[in-house]
Amino acid sequence: MAKNRLNISLDQDLVDFAKLFAAENRTTVAEVITQYLLALKRKAQGETTTEILDHPAFHEAMEEVQAKLRDGRAEWHTYDEAFAD
């Protein structure tokens, strides 16, 4: 899908938080906002992912991945390594 530019104005404390949050989670502010808006859209359209998001194993896996990303234990792979036939 083609990308379009959206300019928004936010309070400086929210801008600082968004940048810090994105950096800590090794993503971009645009991706954080995209994921938030996608979740909002799904909720508004009645398409929820509640079952998987509420499952304890999902939360455990997410916490483990975040810990590995934060402390440098994550192993990075190229696209070809990850999706080789």
C-alpha positions in Angstrom: 0.0 0.0 0.0 1.3 3.5 -0.9 2.4 5.7 2.0 1.1 9.2 2.5 2.4 11.9 4.7 0.4 13.1 7.8 1.7 16.0 9.8 0.5 16.3 13.4 1.2 18.7 16.2 1.7 17.3 19.7 2.8 18.6 23.1 6.5 18.4 23.5 6.3 15.9 26.4 4.3 13.5 24.1 6.9 13.9 21.3 9.7 13.1 23.7 7.8 10.1 25.0 7.1 8.8 21.5 10.7 9.1 20.5 12.0 7.5 23.6 9.4 4.7 23.4 10.3 4.0 19.8 14.0 4.0 20.5 13.7 1.6 23.5 11.6 -0.8 21.3 13.8 -0.5 18.3 11.2 0.9 16.0 10.1 4.3 14.6 7.6 6.8 15.9 5.7 6.3 12.6 5.4 2.6 13.3 4.2 3.2 16.8 1.5 5.5 15.5 0.6 3.1 12.7 0.2 0.2 15.1 -1.9 2.3 17.4 -4.2 3.5 14.6 -4.5 -0.1 13.2 -5.6 -1.3 16.6 -8.1 1.6 16.9 -9.4 0.8 13.4 -9.9 -2.9 14.2 -11.7 -2.0 17.4 -14.0 0.5 15.7 -14.8 -2.1 13.0 -15.4 -4.9 15.6 -12.3 -6.8 14.6 -10.5 -7.5 17.8 -7.5 -9.7 18.5 -8.5 -9.9 22.2 -8.1 -13.7 22.4 -4.5 -13.8 21.5 -3.6 -10.5 23.2 -5.2 -11.7 26.5 -3.5 -15.1 26.5 -0.9 -15.4 29.2 1.6 -17.1 26.9 1.4 -14.1 24.5 2.3 -11.7 27.3 5.1 -13.9 28.4 6.5 -14.2 24.9 6.3 -10.4 24.4 8.1 -9.7 27.7 10.8 -12.2 26.8 11.3 -10.6 23.4 11.4 -7.1 24.8 13.9 -8.1 27.4 16.2 -9.7 24.7 16.0 -6.5 22.6 16.8 -4.3 25.5 19.8 -6.2 26.8 21.2 -7.2 23.5 20.6 -10.9 23.6 18.4 -10.8 20.4 19.9 -12.6 17.4 19.4 -10.8 14.2 19.0 -12.5 10.9 18.8 -11.4 7.3 15.6 -11.7 5.4 17.0 -14.6 3.4 18.1 -16.4 6.6 14.6 -16.0 8.1 12.6 -16.9 5.0 14.8 -19.3 3.1 13.0 -22.2 1.5 
